[in-house]
């Protein structure tokens, strides 16, 4: 049978519960502007009822014993968290890619008088002028000088694009270091969360920190996040079973270049990412390798080709866009640039070698106008490319090697110079190919900008939905605070009445 203090005990549970409710509301209000904070909710629940036996020994009815706070939980929507991380990875990819492509586009200086298109037009125009006076040493010198300026500008553009690639690779290296730091912190947080949950605690602030780290990691590289639940002692919990003292840990996986899942974080064990620059001459390249978390099963090769995040943007720009060997489809930007320049060299050289040079006054096939720089002196000489094109040293030394006439090389014949000038008008000639390269780069910039804007818009929507679920509403919390205060006042009144009744009882039994 309940004692005389039964009512006071009930009032006491109500006072304690009301105090927790007010504390939780106050915590939410205090963290209204805290980034990454998840609104917390206290869940009141009735305490174990008291079954009072009647005269026959049957325990009916049951009497309530008060109220308790069963849990103080975060308000989260896991599907929104997953969508946020996926979308943020896209935002990191497209916005970063747009930055790299915009920087590369600025190297071209197109359109404008200082662009390579203008330099190529000047070069062919010089041959047109030479064709009108093929015996003019001054006209030949102008062709020679503008040709050297053209090749210098080609290499300057190539080096400028390479410089943007180096910047992207440097940023990717820094991002990999941040990713590895995030993974280690996640492993440490998993350990701290597991320890707290094993003691029956609800580590909401640690869970918020973990979610923030997962969001940070998803901006760098596409990740897949799962969670495992274990019981104290390390035994896995049954599928879908979450006990009050279950230990929840997050696992993080990515995909290697073959689509195999690589576990970078398994509970309290973290793997790592390693970025290795290539030693191969030419376009800067790097390899990104994933070392799985210890104890996990993995049968892939470890090399990954990230398709999202800031690291993925650098990977695509450096290893694809700046790769002159990536013929596609679609062909890479550097491949298109290189094709335009090799087309220029091939067309001019073919016509130059069909022409007449008048260094001695007799007819002979002209030497190639463009050659590849060959500082090492290896044989055969390397193929002409955007990285090594130059005006033939013979022509640099003597402009008379520029062929203006066609066979049999009659005096005053400028037909070969005219033929070289006409290369500028070829439908699929070097100028047309270069214009296509410039246009494609502009299209890539626009595409990255549009996709980035779309992804950012979606991210804003997801963030807004997260805020509606997990964000703090001052009006709502003030209402909860007033409600908890009213509960506290009512419980105090119950305690006061119970105390008054006890005082009356005590007074009545005193002699």
C-alpha positions as CSV (number, residue, x, y, z in Angstrom):
1,X,0.0,0.0,0.0
2,X,1.4,3.4,-0.9
3,X,2.7,5.4,2.1
4,X,1.9,8.9,3.2
5,X,4.7,10.3,1.1
6,X,3.5,8.7,-2.1
7,X,2.0,11.9,-3.4
8,X,5.1,13.9,-2.6
9,X,7.2,11.4,-4.5
10,X,4.9,11.9,-7.6
11,X,5.2,15.6,-7.2
12,X,9.0,15.3,-7.0
13,X,9.2,13.4,-10.3
14,X,7.1,16.1,-11.9
15,X,9.4,18.8,-10.5
16,X,12.5,17.0,-11.8
17,X,11.0,16.3,-15.2
18,X,9.9,20.0,-15.6
19,X,13.4,21.1,-14.7
20,X,14.9,18.9,-17.4
21,X,12.3,20.2,-19.9
22,X,13.2,23.8,-19.0
23,X,17.0,23.0,-19.2
24,X,16.6,21.5,-22.7
25,X,14.6,24.4,-23.9
26,X,17.2,26.8,-22.5
27,X,20.0,24.7,-24.2
28,X,18.2,25.0,-27.6
29,X,17.7,28.8,-27.2
30,X,21.3,29.3,-26.2
31,X,22.5,27.4,-29.4
32,X,20.0,28.9,-31.8
33,X,23.0,30.4,-33.8
34,X,25.5,27.6,-33.2
35,X,26.5,26.1,-36.6
36,X,25.7,22.4,-36.9
37,X,23.6,22.3,-33.7
38,X,20.7,19.9,-33.7
39,X,17.6,20.8,-31.7
40,X,17.2,18.5,-28.7
41,X,13.9,17.1,-27.3
42,X,13.3,15.7,-23.9
43,X,10.9,12.7,-24.0
44,X,8.7,12.4,-20.8
45,X,7.5,9.0,-20.0
46,X,5.4,7.5,-17.1
47,X,7.4,5.7,-14.4
48,X,6.7,2.1,-13.5
49,X,3.2,1.9,-11.9
50,X,2.5,0.5,-8.5
51,X,0.2,-2.4,-8.4
52,X,-1.8,-2.3,-5.2
53,X,-3.2,-5.7,-4.0
54,X,-6.9,-5.8,-2.9
55,X,-8.2,-8.0,0.0
56,X,-8.1,-11.1,-2.2
57,X,-4.5,-10.6,-3.2
58,X,-5.2,-9.5,-6.8
59,X,-3.1,-6.5,-7.9
60,X,-5.7,-4.2,-9.2
61,X,-5.8,-1.3,-9.9
62,X,-2.3,0.0,-10.8
63,X,-1.4,3.4,-9.4
64,X,0.8,5.8,-11.4
65,X,4.1,6.7,-9.7
66,X,4.9,9.9,-11.7
67,X,6.9,10.9,-14.7
68,X,10.5,10.6,-15.8
69,X,12.6,11.9,-18.8
70,X,13.3,8.7,-20.7
71,X,15.7,10.3,-23.2
72,X,17.1,13.6,-24.4
73,X,17.5,13.1,-28.2
74,X,18.6,15.1,-31.2
75,X,16.0,15.8,-33.8
76,X,17.5,14.5,-37.1
77,X,16.3,13.2,-40.5
78,X,18.8,10.6,-41.7
79,X,17.6,10.7,-45.3
80,X,18.1,14.5,-45.4
81,X,21.6,14.1,-43.9
82,X,22.5,11.6,-46.7
83,X,21.0,13.9,-49.4
84,X,22.9,16.8,-48.0
85,X,26.3,15.0,-48.2
86,X,25.6,13.8,-51.7
87,X,24.6,17.3,-52.9
88,X,27.4,19.0,-51.1
89,X,29.8,16.7,-52.9
90,X,28.3,17.9,-56.2
91,X,28.6,21.5,-55.1
92,X,32.3,21.0,-54.2
93,X,32.9,19.3,-57.6
94,X,31.2,21.8,-59.9
95,X,32.2,25.0,-58.1
96,X,35.8,24.0,-57.8
97,X,35.9,22.8,-61.4
98,X,34.4,26.1,-62.6
99,X,37.2,27.9,-60.7
100,X,39.9,25.8,-62.4
101,X,38.4,26.1,-65.9
102,X,37.9,29.9,-65.4
103,X,41.5,30.3,-64.5
104,X,42.5,28.2,-67.5
105,X,40.2,30.3,-69.8
106,X,41.9,33.5,-68.6
107,X,45.2,32.1,-69.8
108,X,43.9,32.2,-73.4
109,X,43.1,35.9,-73.5
110,X,40.3,35.1,-76.0
111,X,38.8,36.9,-77.7
112,X,41.1,39.9,-78.0
113,X,44.2,41.3,-79.7
114,X,46.5,39.6,-77.3
115,X,45.0,36.1,-77.9
116,X,46.6,33.3,-79.9
117,X,43.9,33.6,-82.6
118,X,45.1,37.1,-83.3
119,X,48.7,35.9,-83.3
120,X,47.9,33.1,-85.8
121,X,46.0,35.6,-88.0
122,X,49.0,38.0,-88.0
123,X,51.3,35.1,-88.9
124,X,49.3,34.0,-91.9
125,X,48.7,37.7,-92.9
126,X,52.5,38.1,-92.9
127,X,52.7,35.3,-95.6
128,X,50.0,37.1,-97.6
129,X,52.2,40.3,-97.5
130,X,55.2,38.2,-98.4
131,X,53.4,36.7,-101.4
132,X,53.0,40.2,-102.9
133,X,56.8,40.9,-102.7
134,X,58.5,37.5,-102.3
135,X,62.0,38.8,-102.7
136,X,61.6,41.3,-99.8
137,X,64.0,40.6,-96.9
138,X,62.0,42.8,-94.7
139,X,58.8,40.8,-95.4
140,X,60.6,37.6,-94.6
141,X,62.0,39.0,-91.4
142,X,58.4,40.0,-90.3
143,X,57.3,36.4,-90.9
144,X,60.2,35.1,-89.0
145,X,59.7,37.4,-86.0
146,X,55.9,36.8,-85.8
147,X,56.5,33.1,-86.2
148,X,58.8,33.2,-83.1
149,X,56.3,35.3,-81.2
150,X,53.6,32.8,-82.1
151,X,55.5,29.8,-80.9
152,X,56.5,31.6,-77.7
153,X,52.8,32.5,-77.1
154,X,51.8,28.8,-77.6
155,X,54.3,27.6,-75.0
156,X,53.3,30.5,-72.7
157,X,49.7,29.3,-72.9
158,X,50.8,25.7,-72.3
159,X,52.8,26.7,-69.3
160,X,49.9,28.8,-68.0
161,X,47.6,25.8,-68.2
162,X,50.2,23.7,-66.5
163,X,50.4,26.2,-63.8
164,X,46.7,26.0,-63.1
165,X,47.1,22.3,-63.0
166,X,49.8,22.6,-60.4
167,X,47.6,24.8,-58.3
168,X,44.8,22.2,-58.6
169,X,47.2,19.4,-57.6
170,X,48.5,21.5,-54.6
171,X,44.9,22.1,-53.5
172,X,44.1,18.4,-53.8
173,X,47.1,17.6,-51.7
174,X,45.9,19.9,-49.0
175,X,42.3,18.5,-49.3
176,X,43.6,14.9,-48.9
177,X,45.4,16.0,-45.7
178,X,42.1,17.5,-44.4
179,X,40.3,14.3,-45.4
180,X,42.7,12.1,-43.5
181,X,42.4,14.4,-40.4
182,X,38.6,14.2,-40.6
183,X,38.8,10.4,-40.8
184,X,41.0,10.2,-37.7
185,X,38.7,12.6,-35.8
186,X,35.7,10.5,-36.8
187,X,37.4,7.4,-35.5
188,X,38.1,9.2,-32.2
189,X,34.5,10.5,-32.0
190,X,33.2,7.0,-32.6
191,X,35.3,5.8,-29.6
192,X,34.1,8.7,-27.4
193,X,30.5,8.1,-28.4
194,X,30.7,4.4,-27.8
195,X,32.2,5.0,-24.4
196,X,29.4,7.4,-23.5
197,X,26.6,5.2,-24.8
198,X,28.0,2.2,-23.0
199,X,27.4,4.2,-19.7
200,X,23.8,4.8,-20.8
201,X,24.5,8.4,-21.7
202,X,23.2,10.3,-24.8
203,X,26.2,12.2,-26.2
204,X,24.2,14.7,-28.4
205,X,27.0,17.2,-28.8
206,X,29.5,14.5,-29.8
207,X,27.0,13.3,-32.4
208,X,26.6,16.8,-33.8
209,X,30.4,17.0,-34.1
210,X,30.5,13.8,-35.9
211,X,27.8,14.9,-38.4
212,X,29.7,18.1,-39.0
213,X,32.9,16.1,-39.8
214,X,31.0,13.9,-42.2
215,X,29.6,17.0,-43.9
216,X,33.2,18.4,-44.2
217,X,34.5,15.1,-45.6
218,X,31.6,14.9,-48.2
219,X,32.7,18.3,-49.6
220,X,36.1,16.9,-50.4
221,X,35.2,13.5,-51.8
222,X,32.1,11.4,-52.4
223,X,31.4,9.2,-49.4
224,X,28.9,6.6,-48.4
225,X,27.9,6.6,-44.7
226,X,26.4,3.6,-42.8
227,X,26.0,2.9,-39.2
228,X,26.5,-0.1,-37.1
229,X,24.9,-0.8,-33.7
230,X,26.6,-3.1,-31.1
231,X,25.6,-4.1,-27.6
232,X,28.0,-3.6,-24.7
233,X,30.7,-6.1,-25.0
234,X,31.0,-5.7,-28.8
235,X,28.2,-8.1,-29.9
236,X,26.4,-6.8,-32.9
237,X,22.8,-5.9,-32.3
238,X,20.1,-7.7,-34.3
239,X,19.0,-6.1,-37.5
240,X,16.8,-3.1,-36.8
241,X,17.1,-3.5,-33.0
242,X,18.2,-0.4,-31.1
243,X,18.4,-0.9,-27.4
244,X,18.7,2.0,-24.9
245,X,22.3,1.4,-24.3
246,X,23.3,0.4,-27.9
247,X,26.5,1.7,-29.2
248,X,26.2,3.4,-32.6
249,X,29.2,4.0,-34.9
250,X,29.5,5.4,-38.4
251,X,31.4,3.7,-41.2
252,X,32.6,5.6,-44.3
253,X,33.3,4.0,-47.7
254,X,34.3,5.3,-51.1
255,X,34.8,3.5,-54.5
256,X,38.0,2.7,-56.2
257,X,38.5,3.1,-60.0
258,X,36.9,-0.3,-60.6
259,X,33.8,0.5,-58.5
260,X,34.9,-1.6,-55.5
261,X,33.9,-0.3,-52.1
262,X,36.9,0.8,-50.0
263,X,36.2,1.2,-46.3
264,X,38.0,4.3,-45.1
265,X,36.4,4.2,-41.6
266,X,35.2,1.2,-39.8
267,X,34.0,2.1,-36.3
268,X,37.1,3.2,-34.4
269,X,39.6,2.3,-37.1
270,X,40.5,4.8,-39.9
271,X,42.1,4.2,-43.3
272,X,43.7,7.0,-45.3
273,X,44.1,8.6,-48.7
274,X,47.4,9.2,-50.4
275,X,48.0,11.6,-53.3
276,X,51.1,10.8,-55.4
277,X,52.2,13.2,-58.2
278,X,53.3,11.5,-61.4
279,X,57.0,11.7,-62.4
280,X,56.0,11.3,-66.1
281,X,57.0,14.4,-68.2
282,X,54.2,16.4,-69.7
283,X,50.9,17.3,-68.3
284,X,50.9,17.1,-64.4
285,X,49.1,14.0,-63.2
286,X,48.5,12.4,-59.9
287,X,47.4,9.1,-58.5
288,X,44.9,9.0,-55.6
289,X,45.2,5.8,-53.5
290,X,43.0,4.6,-50.7
291,X,44.3,2.5,-47.9
292,X,41.3,0.7,-46.3
293,X,40.7,0.6,-42.6
294,X,42.5,-2.2,-40.8
295,X,40.5,-5.4,-40.5
296,X,38.1,-4.6,-43.4
297,X,37.7,-6.9,-46.4
298,X,38.8,-5.3,-49.7
299,X,39.9,-6.9,-52.9
300,X,40.4,-3.9,-55.2
301,X,43.5,-2.1,-56.3
302,X,43.2,1.0,-54.0
303,X,43.5,3.6,-56.8
304,X,40.4,5.7,-57.0
305,X,39.0,8.2,-59.5
306,X,36.7,10.5,-57.5
307,X,33.7,11.7,-59.3
308,X,32.7,14.4,-56.8
309,X,34.0,16.8,-54.2
310,X,36.9,19.3,-54.5
311,X,39.4,16.4,-54.8
312,X,37.3,15.0,-57.7
313,X,37.4,18.4,-59.4
314,X,41.2,18.5,-59.2
315,X,41.4,14.9,-60.4
316,X,39.3,15.6,-63.4
317,X,41.0,18.8,-64.3
318,X,44.6,17.5,-63.9
319,X,44.2,14.0,-65.1
320,X,41.7,14.5,-67.9
321,X,41.4,18.1,-69.0
322,X,45.1,18.6,-69.1
323,X,46.0,15.2,-70.4
324,X,47.2,15.6,-74.1
325,X,46.8,11.9,-74.6
326,X,43.1,11.7,-73.7
327,X,41.6,11.5,-77.2
328,X,38.2,10.6,-75.9
329,X,35.5,10.6,-76.8
330,X,35.1,13.3,-75.8
331,X,38.7,14.5,-76.3
332,X,40.3,16.4,-73.5
333,X,40.9,20.2,-73.6
334,X,44.7,19.7,-73.8
335,X,44.3,17.1,-76.6
336,X,42.2,19.6,-78.6
337,X,44.7,22.4,-78.1
338,X,47.6,20.1,-79.0
339,X,45.7,18.9,-82.2
340,X,45.2,22.5,-83.3
341,X,48.9,23.4,-82.9
342,X,50.2,20.1,-84.5
343,X,47.8,20.8,-87.3
344,X,49.3,24.3,-87.7
345,X,52.8,22.9,-87.8
346,X,52.0,20.1,-90.2
347,X,50.1,22.3,-92.7
348,X,52.7,25.1,-92.7
349,X,55.6,22.7,-92.9
350,X,54.1,20.7,-95.7
351,X,53.7,23.8,-97.8
352,X,57.0,25.3,-96.8
353,X,58.8,22.2,-97.9
354,X,57.1,22.3,-101.2
355,X,58.3,25.8,-101.8
356,X,61.5,27.7,-103.0
357,X,64.2,29.2,-100.8
358,X,66.4,31.8,-102.5
359,X,69.4,31.8,-100.2
360,X,71.6,30.9,-103.2
361,X,69.2,32.0,-105.9
362,X,68.5,28.5,-107.0
363,X,65.4,26.4,-106.4
364,X,65.3,23.9,-103.6
365,X,62.7,22.5,-101.2
366,X,62.4,24.7,-98.1
367,X,63.2,23.4,-94.7
368,X,60.3,22.8,-92.2
369,X,59.2,26.1,-90.7
370,X,58.3,24.6,-87.2
371,X,60.4,22.0,-85.4
372,X,60.4,20.5,-81.9
373,X,62.8,21.8,-79.3
374,X,65.3,19.0,-78.6
375,X,67.5,20.1,-75.8
376,X,68.6,16.6,-75.0
377,X,69.7,16.0,-78.6
378,X,68.0,12.6,-78.7
379,X,67.3,10.9,-82.0
380,X,64.8,10.8,-83.5
381,X,63.7,14.3,-82.4
382,X,60.4,14.4,-80.4
383,X,57.2,15.1,-82.2
384,X,56.0,18.7,-82.3
385,X,53.6,19.6,-79.5
386,X,52.3,22.6,-77.6
387,X,55.1,22.1,-75.1
388,X,58.1,22.2,-77.5
389,X,57.1,23.9,-80.7
390,X,59.6,26.4,-82.1
391,X,60.6,28.1,-85.3
392,X,63.3,26.1,-87.1
393,X,66.7,27.3,-85.9
394,X,67.7,27.6,-89.7
395,X,65.0,30.1,-90.2
396,X,65.7,31.9,-87.0
397,X,69.3,32.4,-88.2
398,X,68.4,33.2,-91.8
399,X,64.9,34.3,-92.9
400,X,65.8,33.6,-96.5
401,X,65.0,29.9,-95.8
402,X,61.3,30.9,-95.8
403,X,59.9,29.6,-99.0
404,X,57.7,32.0,-100.9
405,X,57.6,30.6,-104.5
406,X,56.6,27.3,-105.9
407,X,58.6,25.2,-108.4
408,X,60.2,26.0,-110.7
409,X,60.8,29.1,-108.5
410,X,60.6,31.9,-111.0
411,X,61.6,35.3,-109.8
412,X,58.8,37.2,-108.2
413,X,56.6,34.1,-107.8
414,X,54.8,34.3,-104.4
415,X,52.4,31.4,-105.0
416,X,53.8,29.3,-102.1
417,X,53.5,32.1,-99.6
418,X,49.9,32.6,-100.8
419,X,49.3,28.9,-100.3
420,X,50.6,29.1,-96.7
421,X,48.5,32.2,-96.1
422,X,45.4,30.4,-97.3
423,X,45.8,27.7,-94.6
424,X,44.1,30.2,-92.3
425,X,40.9,29.8,-94.4
426,X,40.8,26.0,-94.4
427,X,37.4,24.7,-93.0
428,X,39.1,22.3,-90.6
429,X,42.4,24.0,-90.5
430,X,44.5,25.1,-87.4
431,X,42.6,28.3,-86.9
432,X,39.2,26.5,-87.0
433,X,40.5,23.8,-84.6
434,X,41.9,26.3,-82.2
435,X,38.5,28.2,-82.3
436,X,36.8,25.0,-81.5
437,X,39.1,24.4,-78.6
438,X,38.4,27.9,-77.2
439,X,34.7,27.4,-77.7
440,X,34.7,24.0,-76.0
441,X,36.6,25.4,-73.0
442,X,33.9,28.2,-72.7
443,X,31.2,25.5,-72.9
444,X,32.9,23.6,-70.1
445,X,33.0,26.7,-67.9
446,X,29.3,27.4,-68.6
447,X,28.4,23.8,-67.9
448,X,30.2,23.7,-64.6
449,X,28.6,27.0,-63.7
450,X,25.1,25.8,-64.5
451,X,25.6,22.4,-62.8
452,X,27.1,24.2,-59.8
453,X,24.1,26.6,-59.6
454,X,21.7,23.7,-59.8
455,X,23.5,21.7,-57.1
456,X,23.8,24.8,-54.9
457,X,20.0,25.4,-55.3
458,X,19.3,21.8,-54.3
459,X,21.7,22.1,-51.4
460,X,19.9,25.3,-50.2
461,X,16.6,23.4,-50.3
462,X,18.0,20.4,-48.4
463,X,19.6,22.8,-45.9
464,X,16.2,24.6,-45.4
465,X,14.5,21.2,-44.9
466,X,17.2,20.2,-42.4
467,X,16.7,23.5,-40.6
468,X,12.9,22.9,-40.4
469,X,13.6,19.5,-38.8
470,X,16.7,20.1,-36.7
471,X,16.9,23.9,-36.4
472,X,15.8,25.8,-33.3
473,X,12.7,27.9,-33.4
474,X,12.8,30.5,-30.7
475,X,9.0,30.8,-30.6
476,X,8.6,27.1,-30.2
477,X,11.2,26.9,-27.5
478,X,9.7,29.8,-25.6
479,X,6.4,28.0,-25.8
480,X,8.0,24.8,-24.4
481,X,9.7,26.9,-21.7
482,X,6.4,28.4,-20.6
483,X,4.7,25.0,-20.7
484,X,7.5,23.5,-18.6
485,X,7.3,26.4,-16.2
486,X,3.6,25.8,-15.8
487,X,4.2,22.1,-15.2
488,X,6.8,23.0,-12.5
489,X,4.4,25.5,-10.9
490,X,1.6,22.9,-10.8
491,X,4.0,20.2,-9.4
492,X,5.1,22.7,-6.7
493,X,1.4,23.3,-5.9
494,X,0.8,19.5,-5.6
495,X,3.8,19.2,-3.3
496,X,2.5,22.1,-1.2
497,X,-0.9,20.5,-0.9
498,X,0.6,17.1,0.0
499,X,2.8,18.8,2.6
500,X,-0.2,20.6,4.0
501,X,-2.1,17.4,4.2
502,X,0.7,15.7,6.0
503,X,1.0,18.6,8.5
504,X,-2.8,18.2,9.2
505,X,-2.3,14.5,9.7
506,X,0.6,15.0,12.1
507,X,-1.3,17.6,14.0
508,X,-4.3,15.3,14.4
509,X,-2.3,12.4,15.9
510,X,-0.3,14.6,18.3
511,X,-1.5,14.2,22.0
